[in-house]
């Protein structure tokens, strides 16, 4: 894990963002595509959240940012 406090802070923000969005980006996949019930998915996500908070592994995410600007005219 990073030694610099700044990078640790970024990691904590990433963890918070992941925990907040976990349900949103998992329900469509597990319920809509894999046919699991909402309750099954929520139980699974509780275990995932617990594991993410345990620091048992080092997660790595590729992030792509796309932005645009509307023309002035």
PQR file of N, CA, C, O and H, with PARSE charges and radii, in Angstrom:
ATOM      1  N   UNK A   1       0.835  -1.182   0.000 -0.4000 1.5000
ATOM      2  CA  UNK A   1       0.000   0.000   0.000 -0.0000 2.0000
ATOM      3  C   UNK A   1       0.877   1.242   0.000  0.5500 1.7000
ATOM      4  O   UNK A   1       2.038   1.179   0.405 -0.5500 1.4000
ATOM      5  N   UNK A   2       0.347   2.348  -0.441 -0.4000 1.5000
ATOM      6  CA  UNK A   2       1.180   3.545  -0.556 -0.0000 2.0000
ATOM      7  C   UNK A   2       1.669   4.037   0.802  0.5500 1.7000
ATOM      8  O   UNK A   2       0.984   3.920   1.819 -0.5500 1.4000
ATOM      9  H   UNK A   2      -0.596   2.399  -0.770  0.4000 1.0000
ATOM     10  N   UNK A   3       2.866   4.586   0.780 -0.4000 1.5000
ATOM     11  CA  UNK A   3       3.447   5.130   2.004 -0.0000 2.0000
ATOM     12  C   UNK A   3       3.087   6.599   2.179  0.5500 1.7000
ATOM     13  O   UNK A   3       2.990   7.082   3.308 -0.5500 1.4000
ATOM     14  H   UNK A   3       3.422   4.681  -0.045  0.4000 1.0000
ATOM     15  N   UNK A   4       2.888   7.313   1.076 -0.4000 1.5000
ATOM     16  CA  UNK A   4       2.576   8.735   1.154 -0.0000 2.0000
ATOM     17  C   UNK A   4       1.129   8.932   1.608  0.5500 1.7000
ATOM     18  O   UNK A   4       0.214   8.267   1.123 -0.5500 1.4000
ATOM     19  H   UNK A   4       2.967   6.921   0.160  0.4000 1.0000
ATOM     20  N   UNK A   5       0.945   9.860   2.549 -0.4000 1.5000
ATOM     21  CA  UNK A   5      -0.394  10.138   3.082 -0.0000 2.0000
ATOM     22  C   UNK A   5      -1.358  10.577   1.985  0.5500 1.7000
ATOM     23  O   UNK A   5      -2.537  10.223   2.010 -0.5500 1.4000
ATOM     24  H   UNK A   5       1.688  10.401   2.943  0.4000 1.0000
ATOM     25  N   UNK A   6      -0.853  11.350   1.022 -0.4000 1.5000
ATOM     26  CA  UNK A   6      -1.687  11.824  -0.085 -0.0000 2.0000
ATOM     27  C   UNK A   6      -2.271  10.646  -0.872  0.5500 1.7000
ATOM     28  O   UNK A   6      -3.462  10.629  -1.182 -0.5500 1.4000
ATOM     29  H   UNK A   6       0.105  11.638   1.002  0.4000 1.0000
ATOM     30  N   UNK A   7      -1.433   9.674  -1.186 -0.4000 1.5000
ATOM     31  CA  UNK A   7      -1.889   8.511  -1.948 -0.0000 2.0000
ATOM     32  C   UNK A   7      -2.822   7.625  -1.121  0.5500 1.7000
ATOM     33  O   UNK A   7      -3.747   7.021  -1.663 -0.5500 1.4000
ATOM     34  H   UNK A   7      -0.466   9.688  -0.933  0.4000 1.0000
ATOM     35  N   UNK A   8      -2.581   7.548   0.180 -0.4000 1.5000
ATOM     36  CA  UNK A   8      -3.495   6.800   1.046 -0.0000 2.0000
ATOM     37  C   UNK A   8      -4.878   7.449   1.035  0.5500 1.7000
ATOM     38  O   UNK A   8      -5.898   6.760   1.011 -0.5500 1.4000
ATOM     39  H   UNK A   8      -1.829   8.039   0.620  0.4000 1.0000
ATOM     40  N   UNK A   9      -4.899   8.771   1.052 -0.4000 1.5000
ATOM     41  CA  UNK A   9      -6.173   9.495   0.994 -0.0000 2.0000
ATOM     42  C   UNK A   9      -6.914   9.225  -0.296  0.5500 1.7000
ATOM     43  O   UNK A   9      -8.132   9.049  -0.296 -0.5500 1.4000
ATOM     44  H   UNK A   9      -4.071   9.330   1.072  0.4000 1.0000
ATOM     45  N   UNK A  10      -6.181   9.192  -1.399 -0.4000 1.5000
ATOM     46  CA  UNK A  10      -6.797   8.881  -2.693 -0.0000 2.0000
ATOM     47  C   UNK A  10      -7.370   7.463  -2.665  0.5500 1.7000
ATOM     48  O   UNK A  10      -8.459   7.220  -3.185 -0.5500 1.4000
ATOM     49  H   UNK A  10      -5.191   9.335  -1.399  0.4000 1.0000
ATOM     50  N   UNK A  11      -6.641   6.538  -2.065 -0.4000 1.5000
ATOM     51  CA  UNK A  11      -7.128   5.166  -1.946 -0.0000 2.0000
ATOM     52  C   UNK A  11      -8.410   5.076  -1.128  0.5500 1.7000
ATOM     53  O   UNK A  11      -9.323   4.329  -1.479 -0.5500 1.4000
ATOM     54  H   UNK A  11      -5.756   6.735  -1.642  0.4000 1.0000
ATOM     55  N   UNK A  12      -8.478   5.835  -0.043 -0.4000 1.5000
ATOM     56  CA  UNK A  12      -9.693   5.840   0.778 -0.0000 2.0000
ATOM     57  C   UNK A  12     -10.875   6.427   0.019  0.5500 1.7000
ATOM     58  O   UNK A  12     -11.999   5.938   0.137 -0.5500 1.4000
ATOM     59  H   UNK A  12      -7.736   6.442   0.242  0.4000 1.0000
ATOM     60  N   UNK A  13     -10.621   7.475  -0.760 -0.4000 1.5000
ATOM     61  CA  UNK A  13     -11.692   8.051  -1.579 -0.0000 2.0000
ATOM     62  C   UNK A  13     -12.169   7.051  -2.628  0.5500 1.7000
ATOM     63  O   UNK A  13     -13.366   6.944  -2.892 -0.5500 1.4000
ATOM     64  H   UNK A  13      -9.709   7.872  -0.856  0.4000 1.0000
ATOM     65  N   UNK A  14     -11.232   6.321  -3.223 -0.4000 1.5000
ATOM     66  CA  UNK A  14     -11.593   5.309  -4.211 -0.0000 2.0000
ATOM     67  C   UNK A  14     -12.426   4.198  -3.563  0.5500 1.7000
ATOM     68  O   UNK A  14     -13.401   3.725  -4.146 -0.5500 1.4000
ATOM     69  H   UNK A  14     -10.259   6.408  -3.008  0.4000 1.0000
ATOM     70  N   UNK A  15     -12.033   3.787  -2.354 -0.4000 1.5000
ATOM     71  CA  UNK A  15     -12.802   2.768  -1.638 -0.0000 2.0000
ATOM     72  C   UNK A  15     -14.215   3.261  -1.357  0.5500 1.7000
ATOM     73  O   UNK A  15     -15.180   2.527  -1.568 -0.5500 1.4000
ATOM     74  H   UNK A  15     -11.241   4.171  -1.880  0.4000 1.0000
ATOM     75  N   UNK A  16     -14.345   4.493  -0.886 -0.4000 1.5000
ATOM     76  CA  UNK A  16     -15.671   5.053  -0.598 -0.0000 2.0000
ATOM     77  C   UNK A  16     -16.524   5.104  -1.861  0.5500 1.7000
ATOM     78  O   UNK A  16     -17.710   4.773  -1.831 -0.5500 1.4000
ATOM     79  H   UNK A  16     -13.561   5.090  -0.714  0.4000 1.0000
ATOM     80  N   UNK A  17     -15.922   5.516  -2.956 -0.4000 1.5000
ATOM     81  CA  UNK A  17     -16.650   5.585  -4.231 -0.0000 2.0000
ATOM     82  C   UNK A  17     -17.083   4.195  -4.681  0.5500 1.7000
ATOM     83  O   UNK A  17     -18.203   4.017  -5.161 -0.5500 1.4000
ATOM     84  H   UNK A  17     -14.959   5.785  -2.980  0.4000 1.0000
ATOM     85  N   UNK A  18     -16.217   3.229  -4.533 -0.4000 1.5000
ATOM     86  CA  UNK A  18     -16.534   1.854  -4.926 -0.0000 2.0000
ATOM     87  C   UNK A  18     -17.666   1.290  -4.064  0.5500 1.7000
ATOM     88  O   UNK A  18     -18.597   0.673  -4.581 -0.5500 1.4000
ATOM     89  H   UNK A  18     -15.308   3.373  -4.143  0.4000 1.0000
ATOM     90  N   UNK A  19     -17.581   1.505  -2.757 -0.4000 1.5000
ATOM     91  CA  UNK A  19     -18.624   1.006  -1.862 -0.0000 2.0000
ATOM     92  C   UNK A  19     -19.964   1.665  -2.155  0.5500 1.7000
ATOM     93  O   UNK A  19     -21.001   1.003  -2.115 -0.5500 1.4000
ATOM     94  H   UNK A  19     -16.825   2.006  -2.337  0.4000 1.0000
ATOM     95  N   UNK A  20     -19.951   2.957  -2.448 -0.4000 1.5000
ATOM     96  CA  UNK A  20     -21.194   3.668  -2.760 -0.0000 2.0000
ATOM     97  C   UNK A  20     -21.822   3.182  -4.065  0.5500 1.7000
ATOM     98  O   UNK A  20     -23.046   3.088  -4.161 -0.5500 1.4000
ATOM     99  H   UNK A  20     -19.109   3.495  -2.480  0.4000 1.0000
ATOM    100  N   UNK A  21     -21.013   2.877  -5.057 -0.4000 1.5000
ATOM    101  CA  UNK A  21     -21.537   2.504  -6.364 -0.0000 2.0000
ATOM    102  C   UNK A  21     -21.720   1.021  -6.586  0.5500 1.7000
ATOM    103  O   UNK A  21     -22.244   0.606  -7.619 -0.5500 1.4000
ATOM    104  H   UNK A  21     -20.019   2.954  -4.980  0.4000 1.0000
ATOM    105  N   UNK A  22     -21.299   0.224  -5.636 -0.4000 1.5000
ATOM    106  CA  UNK A  22     -21.300  -1.228  -5.815 -0.0000 2.0000
ATOM    107  C   UNK A  22     -22.677  -1.783  -6.170  0.5500 1.7000
ATOM    108  O   UNK A  22     -22.808  -2.587  -7.093 -0.5500 1.4000
ATOM    109  H   UNK A  22     -20.873   0.561  -4.796  0.4000 1.0000
ATOM    110  N   UNK A  23     -23.686  -1.359  -5.448 -0.4000 1.5000
ATOM    111  CA  UNK A  23     -25.037  -1.859  -5.712 -0.0000 2.0000
ATOM    112  C   UNK A  23     -25.517  -1.430  -7.094  0.5500 1.7000
ATOM    113  O   UNK A  23     -26.105  -2.223  -7.830 -0.5500 1.4000
ATOM    114  H   UNK A  23     -23.580  -0.706  -4.699  0.4000 1.0000
ATOM    115  N   UNK A  24     -25.265  -0.189  -7.435 -0.4000 1.5000
ATOM    116  CA  UNK A  24     -25.728   0.339  -8.715 -0.0000 2.0000
ATOM    117  C   UNK A  24     -25.152  -0.384  -9.916  0.5500 1.7000
ATOM    118  O   UNK A  24     -25.879  -0.699 -10.858 -0.5500 1.4000
ATOM    119  H   UNK A  24     -24.787   0.455  -6.837  0.4000 1.0000
ATOM    120  N   UNK A  25     -23.851  -0.651  -9.895 -0.4000 1.5000
ATOM    121  CA  UNK A  25     -23.291  -1.307 -11.071 -0.0000 2.0000
ATOM    122  C   UNK A  25     -23.284  -2.826 -10.980  0.5500 1.7000
ATOM    123  O   UNK A  25     -22.785  -3.494 -11.885 -0.5500 1.4000
ATOM    124  H   UNK A  25     -23.261  -0.395  -9.129  0.4000 1.0000
ATOM    125  N   UNK A  26     -23.831  -3.387  -9.894 -0.4000 1.5000
ATOM    126  CA  UNK A  26     -23.924  -4.843  -9.777 -0.0000 2.0000
ATOM    127  C   UNK A  26     -25.322  -5.381 -10.047  0.5500 1.7000
ATOM    128  O   UNK A  26     -25.472  -6.467 -10.607 -0.5500 1.4000
ATOM    129  H   UNK A  26     -24.237  -2.845  -9.158  0.4000 1.0000
ATOM    130  N   UNK A  27     -26.349  -4.628  -9.653 -0.4000 1.5000
ATOM    131  CA  UNK A  27     -27.715  -5.145  -9.777 -0.0000 2.0000
ATOM    132  C   UNK A  27     -28.100  -5.445 -11.219  0.5500 1.7000
ATOM    133  O   UNK A  27     -28.702  -6.484 -11.492 -0.5500 1.4000
ATOM    134  H   UNK A  27     -26.227  -3.745  -9.198  0.4000 1.0000
ATOM    135  N   UNK A  28     -27.766  -4.561 -12.136 -0.4000 1.5000
ATOM    136  CA  UNK A  28     -28.124  -4.785 -13.545 -0.0000 2.0000
ATOM    137  C   UNK A  28     -27.486  -6.069 -14.065  0.5500 1.7000
ATOM    138  O   UNK A  28     -28.139  -6.869 -14.734 -0.5500 1.4000
ATOM    139  H   UNK A  28     -27.277  -3.717 -11.914  0.4000 1.0000
ATOM    140  N   UNK A  29     -26.219  -6.257 -13.757 -0.4000 1.5000
ATOM    141  CA  UNK A  29     -25.512  -7.448 -14.226 -0.0000 2.0000
ATOM    142  C   UNK A  29     -26.086  -8.717 -13.600  0.5500 1.7000
ATOM    143  O   UNK A  29     -26.454  -9.651 -14.312 -0.5500 1.4000
ATOM    144  H   UNK A  29     -25.688  -5.606 -13.213  0.4000 1.0000
ATOM    145  N   UNK A  30     -26.163  -8.751 -12.276 -0.4000 1.5000
ATOM    146  CA  UNK A  30     -26.568  -9.979 -11.597 -0.0000 2.0000
ATOM    147  C   UNK A  30     -28.056 -10.284 -11.751  0.5500 1.7000
ATOM    148  O   UNK A  30     -28.431 -11.441 -11.938 -0.5500 1.4000
ATOM    149  H   UNK A  30     -25.864  -7.992 -11.697  0.4000 1.0000
ATOM    150  N   UNK A  31     -28.904  -9.265 -11.677 -0.4000 1.5000
ATOM    151  CA  UNK A  31     -30.357  -9.495 -11.790 -0.0000 2.0000
ATOM    152  C   UNK A  31     -30.801  -9.537 -13.249  0.5500 1.7000
ATOM    153  O   UNK A  31     -31.475 -10.475 -13.674 -0.5500 1.4000
ATOM    154  H   UNK A  31     -28.599  -8.325 -11.525  0.4000 1.0000
ATOM    155  N   UNK A  32     -30.423  -8.525 -14.002 -0.4000 1.5000
ATOM    156  CA  UNK A  32     -30.905  -8.402 -15.370 -0.0000 2.0000
ATOM    157  C   UNK A  32     -30.290  -9.387 -16.337  0.5500 1.7000
ATOM    158  O   UNK A  32     -30.963  -9.846 -17.261 -0.5500 1.4000
ATOM    159  H   UNK A  32     -29.875  -7.763 -13.657  0.4000 1.0000
ATOM    160  N   UNK A  33     -29.029  -9.722 -16.147 -0.4000 1.5000
ATOM    161  CA  UNK A  33     -28.345 -10.584 -17.112 -0.0000 2.0000
ATOM    162  C   UNK A  33     -28.168 -12.010 -16.585  0.5500 1.7000
ATOM    163  O   UNK A  33     -28.389 -12.975 -17.317 -0.5500 1.4000
ATOM    164  H   UNK A  33     -28.483  -9.349 -15.397  0.4000 1.0000
ATOM    165  N   UNK A  34     -27.773 -12.143 -15.320 -0.4000 1.5000
ATOM    166  CA  UNK A  34     -27.517 -13.474 -14.768 -0.0000 2.0000
ATOM    167  C   UNK A  34     -28.737 -14.094 -14.095  0.5500 1.7000
ATOM    168  O   UNK A  34     -28.696 -15.260 -13.702 -0.5500 1.4000
ATOM    169  H   UNK A  34     -27.594 -11.359 -14.725  0.4000 1.0000
ATOM    170  N   UNK A  35     -29.826 -13.330 -13.956 -0.4000 1.5000
ATOM    171  CA  UNK A  35     -31.071 -13.876 -13.437 -0.0000 2.0000
ATOM    172  C   UNK A  35     -31.127 -14.103 -11.935  0.5500 1.7000
ATOM    173  O   UNK A  35     -31.993 -14.841 -11.466 -0.5500 1.4000
ATOM    174  H   UNK A  35     -29.860 -12.383 -14.276  0.4000 1.0000
ATOM    175  N   UNK A  36     -30.241 -13.501 -11.175 -0.4000 1.5000
ATOM    176  CA  UNK A  36     -30.265 -13.632  -9.715 -0.0000 2.0000
ATOM    177  C   UNK A  36     -31.356 -12.732  -9.145  0.5500 1.7000
ATOM    178  O   UNK A  36     -31.745 -11.745  -9.770 -0.5500 1.4000
ATOM    179  H   UNK A  36     -29.537 -12.902 -11.556  0.4000 1.0000
ATOM    180  N   UNK A  37     -31.847 -13.076  -7.958 -0.4000 1.5000
ATOM    181  CA  UNK A  37     -32.843 -12.221  -7.307 -0.0000 2.0000
ATOM    182  C   UNK A  37     -32.128 -11.053  -6.628  0.5500 1.7000
ATOM    183  O   UNK A  37     -30.937 -11.125  -6.324 -0.5500 1.4000
ATOM    184  H   UNK A  37     -31.532 -13.878  -7.451  0.4000 1.0000
ATOM    185  N   UNK A  38     -32.877  -9.984  -6.398 -0.4000 1.5000
ATOM    186  CA  UNK A  38     -32.306  -8.803  -5.737 -0.0000 2.0000
ATOM    187  C   UNK A  38     -31.770  -9.169  -4.349  0.5500 1.7000
ATOM    188  O   UNK A  38     -30.700  -8.704  -3.956 -0.5500 1.4000
ATOM    189  H   UNK A  38     -33.845  -9.926  -6.644  0.4000 1.0000
ATOM    190  N   UNK A  39     -32.505  -9.994  -3.614 -0.4000 1.5000
ATOM    191  CA  UNK A  39     -32.065 -10.384  -2.272 -0.0000 2.0000
ATOM    192  C   UNK A  39     -30.759 -11.174  -2.313  0.5500 1.7000
ATOM    193  O   UNK A  39     -29.881 -10.968  -1.475 -0.5500 1.4000
ATOM    194  H   UNK A  39     -33.374 -10.371  -3.934  0.4000 1.0000
ATOM    195  N   UNK A  40     -30.630 -12.080  -3.289 -0.4000 1.5000
ATOM    196  CA  UNK A  40     -29.382 -12.846  -3.438 -0.0000 2.0000
ATOM    197  C   UNK A  40     -28.204 -11.909  -3.686  0.5500 1.7000
ATOM    198  O   UNK A  40     -27.128 -12.077  -3.112 -0.5500 1.4000
ATOM    199  H   UNK A  40     -31.343 -12.247  -3.970  0.4000 1.0000
ATOM    200  N   UNK A  41     -28.424 -10.933  -4.540 -0.4000 1.5000
ATOM    201  CA  UNK A  41     -27.354  -9.999  -4.894 -0.0000 2.0000
ATOM    202  C   UNK A  41     -26.974  -9.142  -3.690  0.5500 1.7000
ATOM    203  O   UNK A  41     -25.791  -8.896  -3.457 -0.5500 1.4000
ATOM    204  H   UNK A  41     -29.298 -10.797  -5.006  0.4000 1.0000
ATOM    205  N   UNK A  42     -27.957  -8.687  -2.930 -0.4000 1.5000
ATOM    206  CA  UNK A  42     -27.664  -7.850  -1.765 -0.0000 2.0000
ATOM    207  C   UNK A  42     -26.867  -8.610  -0.711  0.5500 1.7000
ATOM    208  O   UNK A  42     -25.997  -8.034  -0.057 -0.5500 1.4000
ATOM    209  H   UNK A  42     -28.919  -8.886  -3.119  0.4000 1.0000
ATOM    210  N   UNK A  43     -27.157  -9.896  -0.542 -0.4000 1.5000
ATOM    211  CA  UNK A  43     -26.374 -10.725   0.386 -0.0000 2.0000
ATOM    212  C   UNK A  43     -24.938 -10.848  -0.121  0.5500 1.7000
ATOM    213  O   UNK A  43     -23.991 -10.706   0.653 -0.5500 1.4000
ATOM    214  H   UNK A  43     -27.864 -10.363  -1.073  0.4000 1.0000
ATOM    215  N   UNK A  44     -24.779 -11.108  -1.401 -0.4000 1.5000
ATOM    216  CA  UNK A  44     -23.447 -11.201  -1.995 -0.0000 2.0000
ATOM    217  C   UNK A  44     -22.686  -9.883  -1.841  0.5500 1.7000
ATOM    218  O   UNK A  44     -21.500  -9.886  -1.509 -0.5500 1.4000
ATOM    219  H   UNK A  44     -25.548 -11.223  -2.029  0.4000 1.0000
ATOM    220  N   UNK A  45     -23.358  -8.767  -2.079 -0.4000 1.5000
ATOM    221  CA  UNK A  45     -22.705  -7.460  -1.990 -0.0000 2.0000
ATOM    222  C   UNK A  45     -22.284  -7.128  -0.565  0.5500 1.7000
ATOM    223  O   UNK A  45     -21.287  -6.436  -0.363 -0.5500 1.4000
ATOM    224  H   UNK A  45     -24.321  -8.764  -2.348  0.4000 1.0000
ATOM    225  N   UNK A  46     -23.025  -7.608   0.421 -0.4000 1.5000
ATOM    226  CA  UNK A  46     -22.617  -7.411   1.812 -0.0000 2.0000
ATOM    227  C   UNK A  46     -21.273  -8.091   2.061  0.5500 1.7000
ATOM    228  O   UNK A  46     -20.405  -7.538   2.736 -0.5500 1.4000
ATOM    229  H   UNK A  46     -23.836  -8.170   0.257  0.4000 1.0000
ATOM    230  N   UNK A  47     -21.108  -9.287   1.515 -0.4000 1.5000
ATOM    231  CA  UNK A  47     -19.835 -10.002   1.649 -0.0000 2.0000
ATOM    232  C   UNK A  47     -18.724  -9.288   0.883  0.5500 1.7000
ATOM    233  O   UNK A  47     -17.587  -9.222   1.351 -0.5500 1.4000
ATOM    234  H   UNK A  47     -21.813  -9.737   0.967  0.4000 1.0000
ATOM    235  N   UNK A  48     -19.049  -8.761  -0.280 -0.4000 1.5000
ATOM    236  CA  UNK A  48     -18.058  -8.028  -1.080 -0.0000 2.0000
ATOM    237  C   UNK A  48     -17.605  -6.778  -0.332  0.5500 1.7000
ATOM    238  O   UNK A  48     -16.410  -6.488  -0.277 -0.5500 1.4000
ATOM    239  H   UNK A  48     -19.972  -8.815  -0.660  0.4000 1.0000
ATOM    240  N   UNK A  49     -18.552  -6.036   0.243 -0.4000 1.5000
ATOM    241  CA  UNK A  49     -18.197  -4.829   1.005 -0.0000 2.0000
ATOM    242  C   UNK A  49     -17.275  -5.172   2.174  0.5500 1.7000
ATOM    243  O   UNK A  49     -16.294  -4.474   2.431 -0.5500 1.4000
ATOM    244  H   UNK A  49     -19.523  -6.271   0.198  0.4000 1.0000
ATOM    245  N   UNK A  50     -17.604  -6.252   2.874 -0.4000 1.5000
ATOM    246  CA  UNK A  50     -16.779  -6.678   4.012 -0.0000 2.0000
ATOM    247  C   UNK A  50     -15.356  -6.991   3.553  0.5500 1.7000
ATOM    248  O   UNK A  50     -14.387  -6.599   4.202 -0.5500 1.4000
ATOM    249  H   UNK A  50     -18.401  -6.819   2.666  0.4000 1.0000
ATOM    250  N   UNK A  51     -15.240  -7.691   2.446 -0.4000 1.5000
ATOM    251  CA  UNK A  51     -13.918  -8.051   1.925 -0.0000 2.0000
ATOM    252  C   UNK A  51     -13.139  -6.822   1.456  0.5500 1.7000
ATOM    253  O   UNK A  51     -11.935  -6.718   1.693 -0.5500 1.4000
ATOM    254  H   UNK A  51     -16.027  -8.010   1.918  0.4000 1.0000
ATOM    255  N   UNK A  52     -13.825  -5.898   0.794 -0.4000 1.5000
ATOM    256  CA  UNK A  52     -13.151  -4.680   0.343 -0.0000 2.0000
ATOM    257  C   UNK A  52     -12.619  -3.871   1.523  0.5500 1.7000
ATOM    258  O   UNK A  52     -11.537  -3.290   1.438 -0.5500 1.4000
ATOM    259  H   UNK A  52     -14.803  -5.982   0.601  0.4000 1.0000
ATOM    260  N   UNK A  53     -13.361  -3.831   2.608 -0.4000 1.5000
ATOM    261  CA  UNK A  53     -12.941  -3.070   3.789 -0.0000 2.0000
ATOM    262  C   UNK A  53     -11.831  -3.765   4.569  0.5500 1.7000
ATOM    263  O   UNK A  53     -11.147  -3.122   5.366 -0.5500 1.4000
ATOM    264  H   UNK A  53     -14.239  -4.303   2.677  0.4000 1.0000
ATOM    265  N   UNK A  54     -11.639  -5.064   4.356 -0.4000 1.5000
ATOM    266  CA  UNK A  54     -10.654  -5.822   5.136 -0.0000 2.0000
ATOM    267  C   UNK A  54      -9.216  -5.586   4.693  0.5500 1.7000
ATOM    268  O   UNK A  54      -8.285  -5.962   5.406 -0.5500 1.4000
ATOM    269  H   UNK A  54     -12.194  -5.587   3.709  0.4000 1.0000
ATOM    270  N   UNK A  55      -9.016  -4.972   3.532 -0.4000 1.5000
ATOM    271  CA  UNK A  55      -7.671  -4.758   2.969 -0.0000 2.0000
ATOM    272  C   UNK A  55      -6.929  -6.069   2.734  0.5500 1.7000
ATOM    273  O   UNK A  55      -5.699  -6.102   2.787 -0.5500 1.4000
ATOM    274  H   UNK A  55      -9.772  -4.666   2.953  0.4000 1.0000
ATOM    275  N   UNK A  56      -7.660  -7.145   2.475 -0.4000 1.5000
ATOM    276  CA  UNK A  56      -7.045  -8.447   2.250 -0.0000 2.0000
ATOM    277  C   UNK A  56      -6.361  -8.530   0.888  0.5500 1.7000
ATOM    278  O   UNK A  56      -5.520  -9.402   0.667 -0.5500 1.4000
ATOM    279  H   UNK A  56      -8.659  -7.118   2.432  0.4000 1.0000
ATOM    280  N   UNK A  57      -6.713  -7.640  -0.012 -0.4000 1.5000
ATOM    281  CA  UNK A  57      -6.105  -7.665  -1.333 -0.0000 2.0000
ATOM    282  C   UNK A  57      -5.941  -6.241  -1.831  0.5500 1.7000
ATOM    283  O   UNK A  57      -6.523  -5.306  -1.281 -0.5500 1.4000
ATOM    284  H   UNK A  57      -7.396  -6.933   0.167  0.4000 1.0000
ATOM    285  N   UNK A  58      -5.156  -6.090  -2.861 -0.4000 1.5000
ATOM    286  CA  UNK A  58      -4.882  -4.776  -3.447 -0.0000 2.0000
ATOM    287  C   UNK A  58      -5.647  -4.684  -4.766  0.5500 1.7000
ATOM    288  O   UNK A  58      -5.270  -5.307  -5.759 -0.5500 1.4000
ATOM    289  H   UNK A  58      -4.683  -6.849  -3.307  0.4000 1.0000
ATOM    290  N   UNK A  59      -6.714  -3.908  -4.763 -0.4000 1.5000
ATOM    291  CA  UNK A  59      -7.539  -3.761  -5.970 -0.0000 2.0000
ATOM    292  C   UNK A  59      -6.941  -2.703  -6.887  0.5500 1.7000
ATOM    293  O   UNK A  59      -6.352  -1.727  -6.424 -0.5500 1.4000
ATOM    294  H   UNK A  59      -7.020  -3.402  -3.956  0.4000 1.0000
ATOM    295  N   UNK A  60      -7.096  -2.902  -8.169 -0.4000 1.5000
ATOM    296  CA  UNK A  60      -6.601  -1.960  -9.167 -0.0000 2.0000
ATOM    297  C   UNK A  60      -7.708  -1.734 -10.179  0.5500 1.7000
ATOM    298  O   UNK A  60      -8.294  -2.688 -10.691 -0.5500 1.4000
ATOM    299  H   UNK A  60      -7.576  -3.695  -8.545  0.4000 1.0000
ATOM    300  N   UNK A  61      -7.992  -0.473 -10.466 -0.4000 1.5000
ATOM    301  CA  UNK A  61      -9.049  -0.124 -11.405 -0.0000 2.0000
ATOM    302  C   UNK A  61      -8.467   0.723 -12.523  0.5500 1.7000
ATOM    303  O   UNK A  61      -7.711   1.660 -12.268 -0.5500 1.4000
ATOM    304  H   UNK A  61      -7.516   0.301 -10.049  0.4000 1.0000
ATOM    305  N   UNK A  62      -8.814   0.400 -13.747 -0.4000 1.5000
ATOM    306  CA  UNK A  62      -8.505   1.284 -14.866 -0.0000 2.0000
ATOM    307  C   UNK A  62      -9.642   2.285 -14.973  0.5500 1.7000
ATOM    308  O   UNK A  62     -10.812   1.903 -14.994 -0.5500 1.4000
ATOM    309  H   UNK A  62      -9.428  -0.362 -13.954  0.4000 1.0000
ATOM    310  N   UNK A  63      -9.306   3.547 -15.038 -0.4000 1.5000
ATOM    311  CA  UNK A  63     -10.323   4.591 -15.130 -0.0000 2.0000
ATOM    312  C   UNK A  63     -10.095   5.367 -16.411  0.5500 1.7000
ATOM    313  O   UNK A  63      -8.988   5.831 -16.682 -0.5500 1.4000
ATOM    314  H   UNK A  63      -8.356   3.857 -15.020  0.4000 1.0000
ATOM    315  N   UNK A  64     -11.151   5.505 -17.196 -0.4000 1.5000
ATOM    316  CA  UNK A  64     -11.095   6.277 -18.431 -0.0000 2.0000
ATOM    317  C   UNK A  64     -12.010   7.483 -18.267  0.5500 1.7000
ATOM    318  O   UNK A  64     -13.182   7.333 -17.922 -0.5500 1.4000
ATOM    319  H   UNK A  64     -12.051   5.128 -16.975  0.4000 1.0000
ATOM    320  N   UNK A  65     -11.489   8.656 -18.511 -0.4000 1.5000
ATOM    321  CA  UNK A  65     -12.272   9.882 -18.397 -0.0000 2.0000
ATOM    322  C   UNK A  65     -12.422  10.494 -19.775  0.5500 1.7000
ATOM    323  O   UNK A  65     -11.440  10.701 -20.487 -0.5500 1.4000
ATOM    324  H   UNK A  65     -10.537   8.778 -18.792  0.4000 1.0000
ATOM    325  N   UNK A  66     -13.653  10.779 -20.140 -0.4000 1.5000
ATOM    326  CA  UNK A  66     -13.942  11.398 -21.429 -0.0000 2.0000
ATOM    327  C   UNK A  66     -14.721  12.675 -21.150  0.5500 1.7000
ATOM    328  O   UNK A  66     -15.671  12.676 -20.368 -0.5500 1.4000
ATOM    329  H   UNK A  66     -14.451  10.610 -19.561  0.4000 1.0000
ATOM    330  N   UNK A  67     -14.322  13.734 -21.781 -0.4000 1.5000
ATOM    331  CA  UNK A  67     -15.059  14.978 -21.604 -0.0000 2.0000
ATOM    332  C   UNK A  67     -15.136  15.695 -22.937  0.5500 1.7000
ATOM    333  O   UNK A  67     -14.351  15.424 -23.847 -0.5500 1.4000
ATOM    334  H   UNK A  67     -13.550  13.733 -22.416  0.4000 1.0000
ATOM    335  N   UNK A  68     -16.064  16.589 -23.044 -0.4000 1.5000
ATOM    336  CA  UNK A  68     -16.236  17.360 -24.269 -0.0000 2.0000
ATOM    337  C   UNK A  68     -16.705  18.760 -23.934  0.5500 1.7000
ATOM    338  O   UNK A  68     -17.095  19.050 -22.803 -0.5500 1.4000
ATOM    339  H   UNK A  68     -16.701  16.808 -22.305  0.4000 1.0000
ATOM    340  N   UNK A  69     -16.660  19.610 -24.922 -0.4000 1.5000
ATOM    341  CA  UNK A  69     -17.125  20.976 -24.746 -0.0000 2.0000
ATOM    342  C   UNK A  69     -17.996  21.345 -25.928  0.5500 1.7000
ATOM    343  O   UNK A  69     -17.641  21.126 -27.086 -0.5500 1.4000
ATOM    344  H   UNK A  69     -16.343  19.375 -25.841  0.4000 1.0000
ATOM    345  N   UNK A  70     -19.119  21.900 -25.610 -0.4000 1.5000
ATOM    346  CA  UNK A  70     -20.040  22.343 -26.638 -0.0000 2.0000
ATOM    347  C   UNK A  70     -19.407  23.515 -27.392  0.5500 1.7000
ATOM    348  O   UNK A  70     -18.823  24.396 -26.763 -0.5500 1.4000
ATOM    349  H   UNK A  70     -19.408  22.079 -24.670  0.4000 1.0000
ATOM    350  N   UNK A  71     -19.510  23.546 -28.725 -0.4000 1.5000
ATOM    351  CA  UNK A  71     -18.947  24.670 -29.480 -0.0000 2.0000
ATOM    352  C   UNK A  71     -19.598  25.995 -29.062  0.5500 1.7000
ATOM    353  O   UNK A  71     -20.764  26.019 -28.668 -0.5500 1.4000
ATOM    354  H   UNK A  71     -19.985  22.830 -29.236  0.4000 1.0000
ATOM    355  N   UNK A  72     -18.850  27.081 -29.149 -0.4000 1.5000
ATOM    356  CA  UNK A  72     -19.373  28.390 -28.768 -0.0000 2.0000
ATOM    357  C   UNK A  72     -20.462  28.869 -29.719  0.5500 1.7000
ATOM    358  O   UNK A  72     -21.353  29.610 -29.305 -0.5500 1.4000
ATOM    359  H   UNK A  72     -17.903  27.061 -29.469  0.4000 1.0000
ATOM    360  N   UNK A  73     -20.408  28.465 -30.974 -0.4000 1.5000
ATOM    361  CA  UNK A  73     -21.405  28.915 -31.967 -0.0000 2.0000
ATOM    362  C   UNK A  73     -22.444  27.859 -32.219  0.5500 1.7000
ATOM    363  O   UNK A  73     -23.353  28.067 -33.022 -0.5500 1.4000
ATOM    364  H   UNK A  73     -19.683  27.863 -31.310  0.4000 1.0000
TER
END
